Each structure stands twice: as C-alpha cells, then as structure tokens.
C-alpha cells in the first residue's frame, strides 16, 4: 500500500481550524477511491482531523494509539485518575479543566507562552509542574514553560493536583470546599451555627459594600466586595445543600437557564436592535418565566426587601405598563402638592399614625414625579444625600473658620453659610 504524507496541506493553511478540515477532506476524498489508513500521532480522541473523519464517515474503524496526554502523565509519573487533558491549541474549549492536567501539542515557544499565561491564571506562576519532551519529564515552575531550550510535537506540560492549602489561585469548587470545611462538625463554631435567616442581613450589607466599591472606582475594592457577595450566595447554597433542598450546581444551572431563556434575542428567535429592545424582550420573558398572568401578579412580585425608594419606583413602573399612571410629569407634580397639604393637615391634627401615612403618600408621589421625568430615584436620592452631607460639612468648616459653632448659629445665619457654600460649589 503506498504511503503519502499530508505535510503539504499543513503548509497551505493559515490556522489549525482550516488545517484539520482540509486534512479530513483529503482523507475522505481518498476513501472514495478505496480503503485508506489514516495515521495520526497519539490518539484519535486527541486529533481533531481524525474526529472529523469519524463523524462524517460512520463506517470508519478506530484503531486507537496511546494518547499524548497519557504518555505525558506517565513520563511525569503523575496519576491521571479524575484528571483532564487539553491541546495547547484548544485551551479555551471545555471551560475550566480538572486536575491533574496534561497540556499536549506544546510545539513552539509561542504556543508555550499561551499555555503559561493560561496556567498562571489557573494555578499561579509559582505552581509546580513538569515539562515533558521526547518522553522525558523535567520539574519546573509554571512561569518557566516558555523558557525551555527546545520544543517539538512531543512536548507537553503536566500539572498535578494541588492541595487546597497550597493553592494560590482558586475556583468556585474550591470556595465550596472551604465553606464545607467551615461547616463540618469540627469546623468553625460560628459558621456551623448560621442559617439562611441569620445571614440574611449579611447579604444586604455585602451588596451595599459592593455598590460603594463601584462608586469608588477602585478595581481592587470591587474585586474584594464582589467576592464577598459571591461567598454569601455560595453560603446559602451550602446551607440548602445540607438539608437536601438544592445545591450550588442547581444555583448555577438555574441562573444559566434564566440567562439563556431571557436573552431569546441572542439564543432564540426574538430580535432586538438596541438596548431598549433587549430590555423589552427580557421583561416579556421574565413575565413568562415567573408565570405572571395579570398586572397584579407583576406588581406584587416586586421584592418587599428592596430599599423603599427603589421598590416605589419599580411598582409604579410596572403599574404604568398597563396604563395605570399619570398622563405626564406635570400631572404627577400636582399630586405632590395635594399630598403636601394632606400631610400638613395631619400634622395640625397631631395624629401620628395619620402623619406617617401622609408622609408615605408624599414620598411615593415624589418618586412618581422623578420616574416620569426619567430619573433613577434611588440614585437621585443617594446623590442628593451625599450633596447634603458635603454641604453640611462645608457649612460647619466655614463657621468654625469664623470662630463659630453650628449650635450657636441662628437659622438665618445657618442658611447664609449654606447659600455661600452652594454658590461656591456652583462656581
């Protein structure tokens, strides 16, 4: 039987995706003329062109060889049970790998550099590994992968399983393992004592700290606080797992299903030309997902635990979708005046319960005005509060500069200082 090399196909291709398709096409074309034996280095399961041939020709027989990854594990004397193999040309495929890990096809310095950066992100640059070449393994640090004297098709990198306490980079599974250890019978007494209800407030606190970090614009703070929020979600998942309700896998599956379903303009047949259209699709799918059959269902579904202003704005927005709203901002503003008069009447009557009710009505009306004007009322009130704090501190500083204390000033004097601070702010 004549033997033919396909090196010429390699020379004519700009990338490996094209190469594998052309190699498979050449083999399949030859098979139409008679029996063909297609030999690849290593295992068919690790050769993309051979996989294409097998998918397109169901009559193809597989006589498998020793996988490149198996040879690499053996050379490094790392036991591969439960491990993973990845081609250096397909690092991004398959998500985060399991360990022990063998990366084969490290056939040049450029590819070795890609492998190094990928592994540094997974395990850290000081993690131990093995560089395998020609069947021999050399122990190295991950950062040394692209500093080897030579590379060829036999080269691979092997990284064994790293004990939890020796890791410098962690995965979500590691986070769950840490929490399980803390909740174990001999774990942390405080963590073991927690319930969904006892850590409820922690989630609220951590969420606000993340928002504060975002406002600061400091990436290190955002990173830290995002981790704290993630940990709180993982903690709830573990508590539920312990009582057989659901686990972290269910949480991740649910959120992925939700993202796919609600983004039907990406993963389905809906269309959205801009952000407004995308939000409309999202809202439609959300109502379907939550089983909202009436406008009341949607309004009632706004979480009661939201900050009051945020909840008021969302309730008003959902009611407005079915036309239950003011005609315009001006009409809403009239209701503010009416509610102000009703509050003043309640104050005059001295009825505390009525005062609280009318104060709430006034605030709700003010939120409607802001909503119809296009403002995010939660953010607007936060910004106004920040502005008041800033100006108050400036008023006190100005008064002290004049040798006065705030408590000694008359209301008129205080306002005089305030007006000056306000004018200075506005330039």
N, C-alpha and C positions, 0 to 999 in steps of 0.2 A: 504494500500500500504506500503510495507516495506521501511524503511529509512536506507540509507547507507552513511557513511562518507568516504570521499576520502583523509583523513589525511595521510593514508599510502603512497599515491602517492607522497605527499609533502616530506615525509621522505626519499624517494628513489631518489630524484632529486638534482643535484648539482647547478642548476641555474633555474631562473624563465622561461626562454625560453623553456627549456625541460619540466618543470612542466606544463606549460599551454598546450603544445602539448599532454602530457600524460593524463592530465585531460580531454581534449576534446576527445581523443581517447577512454578513458574509458566510457564517456557518449555516444558516438556514437556506441560503441560496445554493450552497454546495450540497446540502442534504437532499435537494430536489433531484440531483443527478445520481445519487447513490448513497450508500452508507458512509457516515462521517464520524470520526472520533475526534472530539474537541478536547484538548488537554489544557488545563489551567493550573497555575501554581496554587497549591493548597487545596481548599475545599470548595465544592460548588456553592455551598451556602454562604461563602465569603466572596464570591466572584459575581459581580453584577451582570456581566455579559452572559455568563452561563445561566444565571437565573432567568434572564430574558428569553434565552433559547428554550429553557424548560417550560416557561409559561406559554410560549407560542406554539410549541410542538409537544403535545401531550404524550406522544409516543417515545420521546427521548428517554433513554435509560441513564441513570446516575450511578457512576462508579466513583464513590467519594474517596478523597485522599485525606491526609492529616491536615486539619485546619491550621492556618498560620497562627491563630491565637493559641491553639493547643500546643503547638511547638514552642511558642514564646513562653507560655506558662511553665512548660516542662523545663526549658532552659533556665528559667529564673527560679525553679523549684518552688513555685507558688501554687497552692492547690486552688483550682478554679471553681470548686463547687459553689453554686449560688452567684458566681461572678458574671462578667459581661465582656464581650469583645466588640471592638469598633474599628472600622477602617479609618485611617488618618484622612481619607478623602470624603468621609461622611460623618464627621464629628457631631454635626447638629442633628442628625437623624436619630429618632428614638428617645429624645429627651435626656434627662439626667441618667447616667449609667449607674449600675450597681458595681460594687467592689467585692472581690479583686477584679481588676480591669486590665485587659490587654489591648493596646492600640497597635495595629499592624499597618503595613504599607508606608512606613516612615522612610521613604526612599530618597529624600533630598533635604538639604538644610532648610529650604523654605517651608516645606511641609512639617519638618521637625519644629520650627518656630511656631506654627499654628497649633501643633499638639501641646507645646509647652504652655502657651497662653491659655489654652482651654483647660489644661490640667491645673495650672496655677489658680484659676478661678474656682475649680472644684475642690482642691485639697491644699492649696497654698504652695508657694515656691520652694519651701524648705522640706517638703514631704519627701520621704524615701521612695525610690523606685528602682527599676532595672532597665538598662538599655541592652537589648538583645540584637546581635548581629552575627550572621553566619553560624547560628546555633549556640553561641556563647553569650553569657549574660554578665553585665558589669553593673555593680551597685552604684547609683548616682542620686543626686538630688533633682527634683523636677526642673529646677531652673537651668540645669545643665543639659537638657535634652537637645538643644540646638548647638551644643558646643562639642559634639563628638567628631573624631578625626575623619570619619567617612560614613557614607550612607548608601544603601542599595536596597533591592526588593526584599531582602531577608530581614531588614531591620524592624524592630518593634519596641514598644515601651510597655512595661508591666508595673502596675502599682497594686500592692496588696491591700487587704482590709486594714483600716486604721482604727485602733481603739478609740472610743469616744473621748476619753480624757487627753488623748494625744492629738486630737484634731485641731486644726486652725481655721478650717472652713466647714460649715455645717449645712445640712439640708433640712427640709421640713420634717422628714422622718427622724432626724436627729433631735429636733425640737420635741417631737412627741416622745422620744425615748427619754429625754431629760425630764419631761413632766411625769412620765410613768415612774421614773426612779424617785422623784419627789413625792409621789402619791403612794409609793409602796409601803407595806407595813412597817418597814424600818426606815422610812423616808422622813421628810420634814414634817414635824407636827402641825405647823401652820397650814402648809399646803394640803395635808391629808384632811384637815377639818373643813375645807372650803366646799361650798355648794354653788349651784347656779345663782341662788338668791344672794349669797354672801359676797360674791364678786361682781354682782350687777353694777354697783357704783364704780368699780374699778374700770370697767369698760368705758363708761361715760367720761371718767377722768382722763383716761389714756387717749380717748378720741379728741378731747379738747386740747390735750397737750400736743397731739399731732397737728391739729389746726394751728396752734400757736407757733409750732416749729415751722410750718409752711409760711406763716406770716413773717417769720424772722428771715426767711430766705436762706438759711444756713443748711446746706446739704447734710452735714454731719448730724444735726439735730433732727432733721426729717427722717434720716435713716434710723436713728435710735428710736424715735417715737413710733415710726411705722412698725418696727419690730415689736414694741410693747403692745400695740393694737393686735398684731398677728398672734402674739403669745396669748392674749386674752381669748381670742377666738379658738385657739388650739386647746386652751384650758377647758372651755365649755365643751368642746368636742370630746375630750378625755373623760370629763365627769359623766357625760351622757353614755360614753362607751362602757364605763364601769357598771352602769345599770342596764345595759343592753338596749338602750334606746336608739342610738346611732353612733357613728364614729367619724374620725377625720376623713376617711375615704368617702363617706356619704356626704359630708360637708363639701368636699372638693367636687364630687360628682354633681351635686345639686347646683353649685354655682356655675360650673361649666355648661350644664344643660340649660340653665337660665340664660347665660350669655349667648349661647347659640340660638335658642328659641327667640329671644327678644331682638336679636340682630338678624331678623329674617331678610333684611335688605342686603346682608352680606352672605349669609348661609342659606338663604331661601329665595323665594320668587318676588318678594317685595322690592320696591325701588325707592331710593331717597337721593335727591340731588344735592342736598345741603344739610347742615346741622339741624335745622328746624324740621326737615322732612324725616331725618333719622330719629329725632325725639318723638315725632308723631307715631312712627312705626313702633318704637319702644313702648309708648304708652298703650297703644292698641293691643300689643302682645301681652303686656303686663296685666291688662284687664282680663284677657282670655285666660292667662295663666292662673290668676287669683280667683277666677270664677265670678267676677263682678257682673251681675245681671242688671243692676239698677244703679242710678246715680247715688242713691243712699249707700249702697254697698261700697262704692268708691270713697265717699266722704267719711264713712265710719272707719275705713281701713287706714286712715292717716294715724300713725302711732301717737298714743297719748303721752309717751315719754319724750316726745320732741320738745325742744325749747318752745315756750308759749308763742313767741312771735312767729317762729318757723311753722308751727302747726297751724296757726291762724291763717297764714298766707297760703299754705297748701290746701286747707279746707276751702278757702274762698276760691282758689284757682280751680279746684275740682268741681265745685258747685257751678262755676262760670261756664264750664264745658257744655252744660245743658241749658244755658241762658239765664241761670239764676244769678243775676248780677246787676250792678248799676249800669246805666247807659254810658256813663263816662266818668272821668275823674271829678268834674265839677259837681255832678250829682252826688257822688260819694262824699265829697267835701262838705256838702250841706248836712249830711247825716252827722259829721263830726261836730258841727255847730249845735245840732239838736241834742246830741249825747252830752255835750259840754253843759248845756243848760239843765239837762236832767240830773247830771252829777251835782251841779251847784244847788239844785233844789233838794237833793238828798242830803247834802252837807248842811243846808239850812235846817232840815228836819232833824238832823242828828242821829239818823238811823244807820248804824254801822253796816248792817247787812246790805241795806239798800245802797249805801255809798260804795261798797265793794262791787256790787252788781253793776252799777252805773259806770264805775271806773273801768271795769272789764269791757263794757259795751263801747266806751270811748276809745279804749286801746284797740279793740277789734275794728272799729270804724277807721281809725288812723291807718291800720295795716291795709285795709281795703283801698284807701287813697293811694298809699305807696305802691301797692300791687298794680293798680290800674295805671299808675304813672310809669310803670316799668321798672320799679326799684326792687332789689332784693332786700326786704325789710329787716331780716335778721342781720345781714351785713351792714345795712344802713344804720341800724340802732347801735351795733357794736362800734362802728366808726364814730358815731356821734358821742357815745360814751367815752371813747378814747379821747376825742376832741375836748370834752368837758374836763376830763382828768388833766389833760395837758394844760388847758387854760386856767384851771383852778390852781395848779402848782405854780404857774407863771404869775397869777394874781398874788399868791402868798409871797413869792420871791420878791415881787415888786414892792409889796407893802413892807416887808422886812428890810428891804434896801432903804426905805424911808423911815426906818426905825419904828414901824407899827406892827402889831399883831392882828390877825384877822378878827379875833374875838372882840377887839376894841373898836372895830370899824362899824359905822352905821350902814344900813342897807344902801343908802345913796352913795357912800364912799366906796363900798364894795363894787357897785355897778360901775363907778367911774374907773376903778382899776381894771375891771373886766372889759369895758369898752376900749380902753387903751391897749390891753393885750390883744383883743380881737383886731383892732386897727393895725397893730404892729404885724400880726400874723398875715394879714392880707396885703401888707406892703404899702 
